[in-house]
Amino acid sequence: MADEIAAKHLEYQLSDTTPSSDKSIAEVRGWFQNCIDNHHGCPKPKSDVLPTRLIEIQSGNCLRLATRVQEGPYVALSYCRGGPQKLALVRKNVNNMAKGFKESDLPLTLQHGIALTRKLGLRYIWIDSLCIIQDDDGDKLRELPKMISNYQNAYITIGSGSPSCCDGFLGDRARCKLDKDDDIPRDMLQM
Ligand SMILES: [Zn+2]
């Protein structure tokens, strides 16, 4: 049944070839509002059920690892790492990342997730590699079982279809004139 529900929503297609344009963002917001208002079968995000850690999007190029955030909403990013990632949360950088780090230090797919979150007007994003301590087995044991809830309660889950964390997903699609199958926001949003 879940598959049928998902398949129905994949009918949505951006009318603009630039997924990050204002027109595209407005369309995405409209789809989401329609989902909230009219899809009685779709689970609604709960803004008071939050992941242990979130990335807080601050002004300029600044991000911060935030813990014990009391209120959402937040976006979740699902993506394929596809190889080594230049910045991830590890034991030795937890304190520094909580003080703040630069968006430009992240690989492109993660930067695009943050850019889209910002365009949607939201402040928090959950990204597993930045919110679960990658070299801490105890933390993984606690956090991995929460992943389902983390995706379930996100305002929107962005699913990047890019082969790696370095490819990004907001590139202009005009040059590869897409057929119907490829024009769907498959690699952009799953609602
Ligand atoms: Zn829906």
Boltz pocket constraint, residues with backbone or C-beta under 6 A from the ligand:
constraints:
  - pocket:
      binder: B
      contacts: [[A, 9], [A, 34], [A, 35], [A, 36], [A, 39], [A, 42], [A, 191]]
      max_distance: 6.0
